[in-house]
């Protein structure tokens, strides 16, 4: 995956794999959707949701992928709907985990009434659209009730990425607004993203860098391979290291940013 720095928008452009419906169907492909969906019933998504929303609250995860967070929220007593636009993935989830409410749809045109949800999770979704996330954000605002909570994550311009920009570690993007055929995602400015949602009518409740270990391994190529093995592992040692990185280093090394915003 190649990365370029876009000076005008203060973001990274990732090029190498087009994030199409087919790509996501292949990405989420597994021989055991039920096992994957139920792998982490105590996910951090469920724990954070409980801090801001009471049990029984109606939540949408827009872009739910393998539905593991949908399952965790379901087990914690939330009324959760998962929506994704990868058709094979949605079909297989409906077959193998029928107790979950997983629907085919587009986050840019949600099939729900106004003010239908108490909460909305968007986990690494808004960065995959070359034309921006304006219409996604408008739909989020439309379907959330007043005082509803948006939980938003996206790859971010962390301190280490800003340092790499200043020291010329990324090639500059030279093609203006021309979309590459194999565009994958952006790493976005947390400040610009926060400002956009504030102007749209949200207030910030919480902000934090996220996934420090991934940010570290992705930005330090000399140690990428051993850290990738650690990142992919789920043993106790790996979980402890991930926890340390997430709690201690994510604000300057984090791959992503977590914004929790309340609709006014």
C-alpha positions in Angstrom: 0.0 0.0 0.0 1.5 3.3 -1.1 0.9 6.5 0.9 1.0 10.1 -0.3 0.6 13.4 1.6 -2.1 15.8 0.5 -0.9 19.2 1.6 -4.2 21.0 0.8 -6.3 18.7 3.0 -3.6 17.7 5.6 -4.3 14.0 5.1 -2.6 10.8 3.8 -3.9 9.1 0.7 -3.6 5.3 0.7 -3.4 3.7 -2.8 -3.2 0.0 -3.6 -6.6 -1.6 -3.1 -9.9 -0.2 -4.1 -12.4 -0.4 -1.2 -15.3 -1.8 -3.3 -18.1 -4.1 -2.2 -16.2 -7.0 -3.7 -13.0 -6.1 -1.8 -15.0 -6.1 1.5 -16.6 -9.4 0.7 -13.2 -10.9 0.1 -11.7 -9.2 3.2 -14.4 -10.5 5.5 -14.5 -14.0 4.0 -14.2 -16.8 6.5 -15.2 -20.4 6.8 -16.9 -19.8 10.1 -18.8 -16.5 10.3 -20.5 -17.5 13.5 -17.1 -18.0 15.3 -15.8 -14.7 14.1 -19.0 -12.8 15.0 -19.0 -14.2 18.5 -15.2 -14.0 19.1 -15.2 -11.0 21.4 -18.5 -10.6 23.4 -16.8 -8.2 25.8 -15.5 -5.8 23.0 -14.3 -2.3 23.9 -17.2 -1.0 21.7 -19.8 -2.5 24.1 -17.9 -1.2 27.1 -17.8 2.3 25.8 -21.4 2.2 24.7 -22.4 1.4 28.3 -20.8 4.6 29.5 -23.0 6.8 27.3 -26.2 4.9 26.6 -28.5 2.8 28.9 -29.3 -0.8 28.1 -32.1 -1.2 25.6 -30.9 1.8 23.6 -31.3 1.5 19.8 -27.9 1.6 18.1 -26.8 1.4 14.4 -23.4 0.2 13.4 -22.9 1.6 9.9 -20.4 -0.6 8.1 -20.5 -3.6 10.5 -18.2 -6.0 8.6 -18.0 -9.3 10.4 -20.5 -8.1 13.0 -18.4 -8.9 16.0 -19.3 -5.6 17.6 -22.9 -6.1 16.7 -22.9 -9.4 18.6 -21.2 -7.8 21.6 -23.7 -5.0 21.8 -26.5 -7.5 21.3 -25.2 -9.6 24.3 -25.0 -6.5 26.4 -28.7 -5.8 26.0 -28.7 -3.1 23.3 -31.1 -3.0 20.4 -28.5 -3.1 17.7 -28.7 -3.2 13.9 -25.7 -3.8 11.8 -25.6 -2.4 8.2 -23.1 -3.1 5.5 -22.9 -2.9 1.7 -20.9 -6.1 1.1 -23.7 -8.4 -0.1 -22.1 -11.8 0.3 -21.0 -10.9 3.8 -24.4 -9.8 4.9 -26.1 -12.8 3.4 -23.7 -15.2 5.1 -24.1 -13.4 8.5 -27.9 -13.7 8.1 -27.5 -17.4 7.5 -25.0 -18.2 10.3 -25.9 -15.7 13.0 -29.7 -15.3 12.5 -30.2 -13.8 16.0 -28.4 -10.7 14.9 -30.2 -8.0 12.8 -27.8 -7.5 9.9 -29.0 -5.6 6.9 -27.7 -4.7 3.4 -27.4 -1.0 2.9 -25.4 2.1 2.1 -24.3 4.5 4.9 -24.8 7.4 2.4 -28.5 6.6 2.1 -29.8 4.9 5.2 -33.1 3.0 5.1 -34.3 4.3 8.5 -36.7 7.0 9.7 -35.6 10.3 11.1 -34.4 10.2 14.7 -34.6 6.4 14.8 -31.5 5.7 16.8 -30.1 6.6 20.2 -26.5 5.8 19.1 -24.4 5.3 16.0 -21.1 3.5 15.7 -18.9 4.2 12.7 -15.7 2.2 12.9 -13.3 3.0 10.2 -15.8 3.9 7.5 -15.8 7.6 6.6 -12.2 7.5 5.3 -12.9 5.1 2.4 -14.9 7.6 0.3 -12.9 9.8 -2.1 -15.6 12.4 -2.4 -15.7 12.9 1.4 -18.0 12.0 4.2 -20.5 14.9 4.0 -23.4 12.7 3.0 -22.5 10.1 5.5 -22.5 12.7 8.3 -25.8 14.2 7.1 -27.4 10.7 7.3 -25.9 10.1 10.8 -27.4 13.4 12.0 -30.8 12.6 10.4 -31.2 9.2 12.0 -29.9 10.1 15.5 -32.4 11.5 18.0 -31.6 14.8 19.7 -28.9 14.2 22.3 -28.0 10.9 20.6 -24.4 9.7 20.6 -22.1 9.2 17.6 -19.0 7.0 18.2 -16.6 7.7 15.3 -13.2 6.2 14.5 -11.0 6.9 11.5 -7.3 6.7 10.6 -5.7 9.9 11.8 -2.9 12.3 11.3 -1.2 11.3 14.5 1.9 13.1 16.0 4.2 10.5 14.4 2.6 11.0 11.0 2.8 14.8 11.3 6.5 14.4 12.2 7.0 12.2 9.1 5.3 14.8 7.0 7.7 17.5 8.3 10.7 15.4 7.7 9.7 14.5 4.1 9.0 10.8 4.7 5.9 10.7 2.5 5.8 11.4 -1.2 3.5 14.4 -2.0 0.2 13.9 -3.8 0.5 15.6 -7.2 -2.8 14.7 -8.9 -5.1 17.2 -7.3 -8.7 15.9 -7.1 -8.1 13.1 -9.6 -9.2 9.8 -7.9 -6.8 6.9 -8.4 -8.5 3.7 -9.5 -7.0 1.8 -6.6 -7.8 4.4 -3.9 -8.3 2.7 -0.5 -8.6 5.3 2.3 -7.4 8.5 3.8 -5.8 9.2 7.2 -7.7 12.3 8.2 -7.0 15.4 10.4 -8.7 14.9 13.8 -9.0 18.7 14.1 -10.7 19.1 10.8 -13.0 16.2 11.3 -14.0 17.4 14.8 -14.7 20.9 13.4 -16.8 19.5 10.6 -19.1 17.6 13.0 -19.2 20.5 15.4 -20.4 22.8 12.6 -23.0 20.1 11.6 -24.5 20.3 15.1 -22.6 18.0 17.4 -20.6 18.7 20.5 -17.5 16.8 21.5 -17.8 14.5 24.5 -14.5 12.6 24.2 -11.4 12.5 21.9 -8.5 10.1 22.0 -5.9 8.6 19.7 -6.6 4.9 19.2 -4.7 1.7 18.3 -1.2 2.7 19.3 0.4 -0.6 18.4 -0.9 -0.5 14.8 0.2 3.1 14.4 3.7 2.2 15.7 4.1 -0.8 13.4 2.8 0.9 10.3 5.1 4.0 10.7 8.3 2.3 11.7 9.1 -0.1 8.8 12.3 -1.5 10.3 10.2 -3.3 13.0 7.0 -3.8 11.0 7.3 -7.6 10.6 7.8 -8.7 14.2 5.2 -6.2 15.4 2.7 -7.4 12.8 3.0 -10.9 14.2 2.4 -9.5 17.7 -0.5 -7.4 16.4 -2.2 -10.5 14.8 -1.7 -12.6 17.9 -4.5 -13.0 20.5 -2.5 -14.7 23.3 -2.3 -13.1 26.8 1.1 -11.5 26.1 -0.1 -9.8 22.9 -3.3 -8.6 24.6 -1.2 -7.0 27.4 1.2 -5.3 24.9 -1.8 -4.0 22.9 -3.4 -2.6 26.0 -0.2 -0.8 27.1 0.2 0.8 23.7 -3.4 1.8 23.5 -3.4 3.4 26.9 0.0 4.9 27.0 1.0 5.8 23.4 -2.1 6.2 21.3 -2.3 10.0 21.5 0.9 10.3 19.5 1.3 6.9 17.9 -2.3 5.9 17.3 -3.3 4.7 13.9 -6.8 6.0 14.5 -8.7 8.6 16.4 -11.9 8.1 18.4 -14.4 10.9 18.7 -17.5 10.6 20.8 -20.0 13.3 19.8 -23.5 14.3 21.0 -26.1 15.6 18.6 -27.7 18.8 19.7 
